[in-house]
């Protein structure tokens, strides 16, 4: 079973030209849950002045559907964000930080060493507070400011985080430069840690689906994606959308993997989202439709 985490309500919309409302983002979350998506990153508890598209996180959480099998989580980038998340009933949080100092200082105002210290503190706090917590390592495949990032360095950081026992660790290709060779090296480097491994791919250079398959074949069990393929980082030059959830699910189902997601309903969510945003979105399956593969 592969766990898909749809990040469209957060990473998908944070850099879109259309300013959305908390009500619309909550409805997107509800529609994703209705399609059987097991995990949804619903909000980010960030400075609304810097990321105005994410304003009203607490209101989104208030409006999330109750009694669904979907687990909703929120992104935090610092302890203030975690404190805000703690005031909601979200069962888990996701703390992400870059593995390069250049991106870290621009994106979060902190070095890798600072971020590692905070990761350990947040994991300890989440355990004490009864919340789940996963850790994301951004620009793990390449940095827009420092260039290539050595896989050994990324694995070293990830294994240090793994010692503190978060629920999961995810390698994120925020600018879409990674290729399957790198993916296999990072995922394989985490064997024996006992921590679930995930990956987060952007399709900037048309490698996201290939990278996702490489990740699964190397042992990852969690994949982030964004319905419709919407997304992009406001602090990463030329960063474009995430891999489309429906494109990814089509590939996984065709390869025999189970996700628990209703693909037809997911395509309907992508079409609804496109109408809400008022502009075309990248999803291939939204345009072409599914195809029943032979057994």
C-alpha positions as a LaTeX table, in Angstrom:
\begin{tabular}{lrrr}
\hline
Residue & $x$ (\AA) & $y$ (\AA) & $z$ (\AA) \\
\hline
Unk1 & 0.00 & 0.00 & 0.00 \\
Unk2 & 1.38 & 3.38 & $-1.02$ \\
Unk3 & 0.29 & 6.38 & 1.04 \\
Unk4 & $-0.44$ & 9.43 & $-1.08$ \\
Unk5 & $-0.37$ & 12.83 & 0.64 \\
Unk6 & $-2.06$ & 15.47 & $-1.48$ \\
Unk7 & $-0.47$ & 18.85 & $-0.84$ \\
Unk8 & $-2.62$ & 20.92 & $-3.21$ \\
Unk9 & $-4.42$ & 22.91 & $-0.48$ \\
Unk10 & $-1.03$ & 24.08 & 0.77 \\
Unk11 & 1.90 & 23.68 & $-1.62$ \\
Unk12 & $-0.40$ & 23.64 & $-4.61$ \\
Unk13 & $-2.08$ & 26.98 & $-3.91$ \\
Unk14 & 0.59 & 28.94 & $-2.04$ \\
Unk15 & 2.07 & 30.37 & $-5.24$ \\
Unk16 & $-0.94$ & 30.37 & $-7.55$ \\
Unk17 & $-2.01$ & 33.61 & $-9.20$ \\
Unk18 & $-5.51$ & 33.21 & $-7.78$ \\
Unk19 & $-6.12$ & 34.28 & $-4.20$ \\
Unk20 & $-8.34$ & 31.64 & $-2.64$ \\
Unk21 & $-10.46$ & 31.73 & 0.50 \\
Unk22 & $-10.20$ & 29.47 & 3.55 \\
Unk23 & $-13.66$ & 28.16 & 2.63 \\
Unk24 & $-12.52$ & 27.13 & $-0.85$ \\
Unk25 & $-9.39$ & 25.43 & 0.49 \\
Unk26 & $-11.46$ & 23.54 & 3.08 \\
Unk27 & $-13.81$ & 22.38 & 0.33 \\
Unk28 & $-10.82$ & 21.18 & $-1.69$ \\
Unk29 & $-9.72$ & 19.15 & 1.33 \\
Unk30 & $-13.23$ & 17.67 & 1.65 \\
Unk31 & $-13.32$ & 16.74 & $-2.04$ \\
Unk32 & $-9.92$ & 15.04 & $-1.78$ \\
Unk33 & $-11.16$ & 13.09 & 1.24 \\
Unk34 & $-14.23$ & 12.11 & $-0.78$ \\
Unk35 & $-11.95$ & 10.64 & $-3.44$ \\
Unk36 & $-10.27$ & 8.46 & $-0.82$ \\
Unk37 & $-6.96$ & 10.36 & $-0.55$ \\
Unk38 & $-5.49$ & 9.01 & 2.71 \\
Unk39 & $-3.51$ & 12.10 & 3.71 \\
Unk40 & $-3.91$ & 15.80 & 2.90 \\
Unk41 & $-1.63$ & 18.70 & 3.81 \\
Unk42 & $-4.43$ & 21.15 & 4.46 \\
Unk43 & $-2.68$ & 24.31 & 5.66 \\
Unk44 & 0.59 & 25.96 & 6.53 \\
Unk45 & 1.05 & 27.98 & 9.69 \\
Unk46 & 3.33 & 30.59 & 8.16 \\
Unk47 & 3.65 & 34.36 & 8.15 \\
Unk48 & 0.62 & 35.51 & 6.13 \\
Unk49 & 2.44 & 38.66 & 5.06 \\
Unk50 & 5.11 & 36.59 & 3.32 \\
Unk51 & 2.71 & 33.95 & 1.97 \\
Unk52 & $-0.69$ & 35.67 & 1.62 \\
Unk53 & $-2.20$ & 32.72 & $-0.26$ \\
Unk54 & $-2.07$ & 30.75 & 3.00 \\
Unk55 & $-3.97$ & 33.26 & 5.11 \\
Unk56 & $-6.64$ & 31.89 & 7.43 \\
Unk57 & $-5.11$ & 28.52 & 8.30 \\
Unk58 & $-7.08$ & 28.20 & 11.53 \\
Unk59 & $-10.32$ & 28.87 & 9.68 \\
Unk60 & $-9.52$ & 26.12 & 7.16 \\
Unk61 & $-8.96$ & 23.64 & 9.99 \\
Unk62 & $-12.29$ & 24.61 & 11.59 \\
Unk63 & $-14.08$ & 23.79 & 8.33 \\
Unk64 & $-12.38$ & 20.45 & 7.62 \\
Unk65 & $-14.77$ & 17.46 & 7.40 \\
Unk66 & $-15.11$ & 15.34 & 10.50 \\
Unk67 & $-15.28$ & 11.57 & 10.69 \\
Unk68 & $-13.35$ & 10.94 & 7.50 \\
Unk69 & $-10.61$ & 8.35 & 7.09 \\
Unk70 & $-8.36$ & 11.02 & 5.60 \\
Unk71 & $-5.71$ & 12.39 & 7.96 \\
Unk72 & $-5.22$ & 16.13 & 7.65 \\
Unk73 & $-1.94$ & 17.77 & 8.64 \\
Unk74 & $-0.37$ & 21.21 & 8.59 \\
Unk75 & 3.05 & 22.54 & 7.63 \\
Unk76 & 5.13 & 24.44 & 10.19 \\
Unk77 & 8.43 & 26.18 & 9.51 \\
Unk78 & 9.29 & 27.36 & 13.01 \\
Unk79 & 8.22 & 27.07 & 16.63 \\
Unk80 & 5.65 & 29.86 & 16.25 \\
Unk81 & 3.99 & 27.84 & 13.54 \\
Unk82 & 3.99 & 24.76 & 15.73 \\
Unk83 & 2.39 & 26.73 & 18.57 \\
Unk84 & $-0.37$ & 27.83 & 16.19 \\
Unk85 & $-0.92$ & 24.26 & 15.00 \\
Unk86 & $-1.13$ & 23.10 & 18.60 \\
Unk87 & $-4.16$ & 25.34 & 19.12 \\
Unk88 & $-6.06$ & 23.37 & 16.47 \\
Unk89 & $-7.24$ & 19.76 & 16.47 \\
Unk90 & $-4.96$ & 18.65 & 13.62 \\
Unk91 & $-3.53$ & 15.25 & 14.61 \\
Unk92 & $-0.15$ & 15.80 & 12.99 \\
Unk93 & 2.26 & 18.40 & 11.69 \\
Unk94 & 4.94 & 18.46 & 9.04 \\
Unk95 & 8.15 & 20.39 & 9.68 \\
Unk96 & 10.23 & 21.05 & 6.58 \\
Unk97 & 13.65 & 22.63 & 6.24 \\
Unk98 & 16.23 & 22.98 & 3.44 \\
Unk99 & 19.45 & 20.97 & 3.46 \\
Unk100 & 21.49 & 23.97 & 2.26 \\
Unk101 & 22.31 & 27.10 & 4.22 \\
Unk102 & 21.72 & 29.37 & 1.20 \\
Unk103 & 18.13 & 28.27 & 0.72 \\
Unk104 & 17.50 & 28.00 & 4.46 \\
Unk105 & 18.46 & 31.60 & 5.18 \\
Unk106 & 16.30 & 32.88 & 2.31 \\
Unk107 & 13.29 & 30.66 & 2.98 \\
Unk108 & 13.24 & 30.37 & 6.77 \\
Unk109 & 16.00 & 32.59 & 8.11 \\
Unk110 & 17.97 & 29.67 & 9.53 \\
Unk111 & 20.98 & 27.50 & 8.78 \\
Unk112 & 20.94 & 23.72 & 8.49 \\
Unk113 & 22.39 & 23.45 & 12.00 \\
Unk114 & 19.64 & 25.72 & 13.36 \\
Unk115 & 16.99 & 23.68 & 11.56 \\
Unk116 & 18.32 & 20.38 & 12.86 \\
Unk117 & 18.17 & 21.68 & 16.40 \\
Unk118 & 14.59 & 22.80 & 15.84 \\
Unk119 & 13.65 & 19.46 & 14.26 \\
Unk120 & 14.80 & 17.65 & 17.38 \\
Unk121 & 12.92 & 20.06 & 19.63 \\
Unk122 & 9.70 & 19.81 & 17.62 \\
Unk123 & 9.83 & 16.02 & 17.55 \\
Unk124 & 10.21 & 16.02 & 21.34 \\
Unk125 & 7.35 & 18.50 & 21.73 \\
Unk126 & 5.06 & 16.61 & 19.36 \\
Unk127 & 5.63 & 13.39 & 21.29 \\
Unk128 & 4.81 & 15.14 & 24.57 \\
Unk129 & 1.75 & 16.81 & 23.00 \\
Unk130 & 0.40 & 13.60 & 21.49 \\
Unk131 & 0.75 & 14.82 & 17.91 \\
Unk132 & 2.23 & 13.05 & 14.94 \\
Unk133 & 5.18 & 14.68 & 13.21 \\
Unk134 & 7.01 & 14.13 & 9.94 \\
Unk135 & 10.13 & 15.89 & 8.73 \\
Unk136 & 10.73 & 17.09 & 5.18 \\
Unk137 & 14.17 & 17.80 & 3.75 \\
Unk138 & 13.83 & 20.44 & 1.04 \\
Unk139 & 16.13 & 20.96 & $-1.98$ \\
Unk140 & 17.43 & 17.44 & $-1.32$ \\
Unk141 & 18.19 & 16.93 & $-5.02$ \\
Unk142 & 19.56 & 20.36 & $-5.89$ \\
Unk143 & 19.49 & 23.94 & $-4.65$ \\
Unk144 & 18.74 & 27.03 & $-6.79$ \\
Unk145 & 21.46 & 28.96 & $-4.95$ \\
Unk146 & 24.16 & 26.35 & $-4.17$ \\
Unk147 & 23.65 & 24.03 & $-7.14$ \\
Unk148 & 24.17 & 20.28 & $-6.83$ \\
Unk149 & 23.72 & 18.75 & $-3.38$ \\
Unk150 & 25.81 & 15.68 & $-2.52$ \\
Unk151 & 23.56 & 12.68 & $-1.75$ \\
Unk152 & 25.91 & 11.62 & 1.06 \\
Unk153 & 25.32 & 14.95 & 2.78 \\
Unk154 & 21.55 & 14.64 & 2.49 \\
Unk155 & 21.57 & 11.08 & 3.84 \\
Unk156 & 23.80 & 12.18 & 6.71 \\
Unk157 & 21.26 & 14.85 & 7.68 \\
Unk158 & 18.33 & 12.46 & 7.23 \\
Unk159 & 19.90 & 9.72 & 9.35 \\
Unk160 & 20.56 & 12.23 & 12.10 \\
Unk161 & 16.88 & 13.17 & 12.05 \\
Unk162 & 15.92 & 9.49 & 11.99 \\
Unk163 & 17.71 & 8.98 & 15.31 \\
Unk164 & 15.03 & 11.21 & 16.89 \\
Unk165 & 12.25 & 8.93 & 15.58 \\
Unk166 & 9.79 & 11.12 & 13.69 \\
Unk167 & 6.88 & 9.31 & 12.05 \\
Unk168 & 8.37 & 9.83 & 8.60 \\
Unk169 & 11.13 & 11.60 & 6.69 \\
Unk170 & 10.56 & 12.95 & 3.20 \\
Unk171 & 13.06 & 13.98 & 0.53 \\
Unk172 & 11.76 & 16.99 & $-1.40$ \\
Unk173 & 12.78 & 18.08 & $-4.90$ \\
Unk174 & 11.45 & 21.60 & $-4.58$ \\
Unk175 & 12.87 & 22.83 & $-7.91$ \\
Unk176 & 12.35 & 19.66 & $-9.92$ \\
Unk177 & 15.94 & 18.81 & $-10.84$ \\
Unk178 & 16.20 & 15.25 & $-9.54$ \\
Unk179 & 16.53 & 12.07 & $-11.57$ \\
Unk180 & 15.89 & 8.42 & $-10.58$ \\
Unk181 & 19.56 & 7.71 & $-9.85$ \\
Unk182 & 19.54 & 10.32 & $-7.08$ \\
Unk183 & 16.21 & 9.12 & $-5.76$ \\
Unk184 & 17.44 & 5.55 & $-5.40$ \\
Unk185 & 20.58 & 6.71 & $-3.61$ \\
Unk186 & 18.68 & 8.76 & $-1.02$ \\
Unk187 & 15.95 & 6.22 & $-0.31$ \\
Unk188 & 18.40 & 3.31 & $-0.17$ \\
Unk189 & 20.59 & 5.33 & 2.19 \\
Unk190 & 17.81 & 5.21 & 4.79 \\
Unk191 & 17.53 & 1.43 & 4.96 \\
Unk192 & 17.64 & 0.12 & 8.50 \\
Unk193 & 16.56 & 3.37 & 10.18 \\
Unk194 & 13.07 & 2.09 & 11.01 \\
Unk195 & 11.50 & 5.37 & 9.85 \\
Unk196 & 8.96 & 5.54 & 7.02 \\
Unk197 & 10.43 & 7.28 & 3.97 \\
Unk198 & 8.60 & 9.53 & 1.55 \\
Unk199 & 9.39 & 11.74 & $-1.42$ \\
Unk200 & 8.01 & 15.04 & $-2.72$ \\
Unk201 & 8.54 & 15.73 & $-6.41$ \\
Unk202 & 7.94 & 18.76 & $-8.59$ \\
Unk203 & 7.59 & 18.18 & $-12.32$ \\
Unk204 & 9.58 & 21.18 & $-13.47$ \\
Unk205 & 11.74 & 19.09 & $-15.82$ \\
Unk206 & 9.23 & 16.31 & $-16.54$ \\
Unk207 & 10.94 & 13.73 & $-14.29$ \\
Unk208 & 8.48 & 13.53 & $-11.38$ \\
Unk209 & 6.59 & 10.34 & $-12.31$ \\
Unk210 & 9.83 & 8.50 & $-13.13$ \\
Unk211 & 11.28 & 9.68 & $-9.82$ \\
Unk212 & 8.19 & 8.55 & $-7.92$ \\
Unk213 & 8.43 & 5.05 & $-9.37$ \\
Unk214 & 12.15 & 4.92 & $-8.54$ \\
Unk215 & 11.35 & 5.95 & $-4.96$ \\
Unk216 & 8.74 & 3.22 & $-4.51$ \\
Unk217 & 10.98 & 0.56 & $-6.03$ \\
Unk218 & 13.78 & 1.65 & $-3.67$ \\
Unk219 & 11.55 & 1.28 & $-0.60$ \\
Unk220 & 9.70 & 4.56 & $-0.08$ \\
Unk221 & 6.08 & 4.14 & 1.06 \\
Unk222 & 4.83 & 7.76 & 1.02 \\
Unk223 & 4.52 & 10.09 & $-1.96$ \\
Unk224 & 3.44 & 13.74 & $-1.95$ \\
Unk225 & 1.54 & 15.06 & $-4.93$ \\
Unk226 & $-0.90$ & 17.81 & $-5.83$ \\
Unk227 & $-4.25$ & 17.31 & $-7.55$ \\
Unk228 & $-4.17$ & 18.97 & $-10.94$ \\
Unk229 & $-0.40$ & 19.36 & $-10.75$ \\
Unk230 & $-0.71$ & 22.84 & $-9.27$ \\
Unk231 & 2.06 & 24.29 & $-7.15$ \\
Unk232 & 5.34 & 26.09 & $-6.84$ \\
Unk233 & 7.49 & 27.72 & $-4.20$ \\
Unk234 & 7.41 & 31.53 & $-3.85$ \\
Unk235 & 11.06 & 31.48 & $-2.70$ \\
Unk236 & 12.52 & 29.17 & $-5.37$ \\
Unk237 & 13.20 & 30.70 & $-8.81$ \\
Unk238 & 11.41 & 28.89 & $-11.68$ \\
Unk239 & 9.78 & 26.36 & $-9.35$ \\
Unk240 & 6.68 & 24.94 & $-11.02$ \\
Unk241 & 3.96 & 22.51 & $-10.06$ \\
Unk242 & 4.03 & 19.30 & $-8.09$ \\
Unk243 & 3.46 & 15.98 & $-9.79$ \\
Unk244 & $-0.29$ & 15.69 & $-10.39$ \\
Unk245 & $-1.93$ & 13.27 & $-7.95$ \\
Unk246 & $-4.16$ & 11.76 & $-10.65$ \\
Unk247 & $-1.20$ & 11.21 & $-13.01$ \\
Unk248 & 0.73 & 9.55 & $-10.22$ \\
Unk249 & $-2.19$ & 7.36 & $-9.13$ \\
Unk250 & $-2.81$ & 6.23 & $-12.72$ \\
Unk251 & 0.81 & 5.08 & $-12.98$ \\
Unk252 & 0.77 & 3.37 & $-9.56$ \\
Unk253 & $-2.50$ & 1.53 & $-10.21$ \\
Unk254 & $-1.24$ & 0.44 & $-13.61$ \\
Unk255 & 1.88 & $-0.96$ & $-11.94$ \\
Unk256 & $-0.21$ & $-2.96$ & $-9.46$ \\
Unk257 & 0.23 & $-0.74$ & $-6.40$ \\
Unk258 & $-2.74$ & 0.02 & $-4.15$ \\
Unk259 & $-3.54$ & 3.56 & $-2.97$ \\
Unk260 & $-7.18$ & 3.38 & $-1.87$ \\
Unk261 & $-7.97$ & 6.36 & $-4.14$ \\
Unk262 & $-10.92$ & 6.53 & $-6.55$ \\
Unk263 & $-9.23$ & 7.79 & $-9.72$ \\
Unk264 & $-12.41$ & 8.94 & $-11.47$ \\
Unk265 & $-13.45$ & 11.02 & $-8.46$ \\
Unk266 & $-9.93$ & 12.43 & $-8.23$ \\
Unk267 & $-10.07$ & 13.59 & $-11.85$ \\
Unk268 & $-13.36$ & 15.30 & $-11.01$ \\
Unk269 & $-11.60$ & 17.14 & $-8.18$ \\
Unk270 & $-8.94$ & 18.34 & $-10.63$ \\
Unk271 & $-11.61$ & 19.67 & $-13.00$ \\
Unk272 & $-13.38$ & 21.42 & $-10.12$ \\
Unk273 & $-10.11$ & 22.98 & $-8.99$ \\
Unk274 & $-9.35$ & 24.26 & $-12.48$ \\
Unk275 & $-12.75$ & 25.97 & $-12.56$ \\
Unk276 & $-12.15$ & 27.54 & $-9.15$ \\
Unk277 & $-8.75$ & 28.92 & $-10.18$ \\
Unk278 & $-9.97$ & 30.21 & $-13.52$ \\
Unk279 & $-6.94$ & 29.09 & $-15.52$ \\
Unk280 & $-5.60$ & 25.83 & $-17.02$ \\
Unk281 & $-3.73$ & 23.47 & $-14.70$ \\
Unk282 & $-1.01$ & 20.99 & $-15.75$ \\
Unk283 & $-2.61$ & 17.58 & $-15.11$ \\
Unk284 & $-2.28$ & 15.21 & $-18.07$ \\
Unk285 & $-5.02$ & 12.83 & $-16.91$ \\
Unk286 & $-7.50$ & 15.67 & $-16.51$ \\
Unk287 & $-7.12$ & 16.29 & $-20.25$ \\
Unk288 & $-6.72$ & 12.76 & $-21.56$ \\
Unk289 & $-8.81$ & 10.78 & $-19.08$ \\
Unk290 & $-8.01$ & 7.34 & $-17.62$ \\
Unk291 & $-7.48$ & 4.19 & $-19.67$ \\
Unk292 & $-8.30$ & 0.67 & $-18.54$ \\
Unk293 & $-5.13$ & $-1.34$ & $-18.82$ \\
Unk294 & $-5.29$ & $-5.08$ & $-19.52$ \\
Unk295 & $-4.73$ & $-7.40$ & $-16.59$ \\
\hline
\end{tabular}
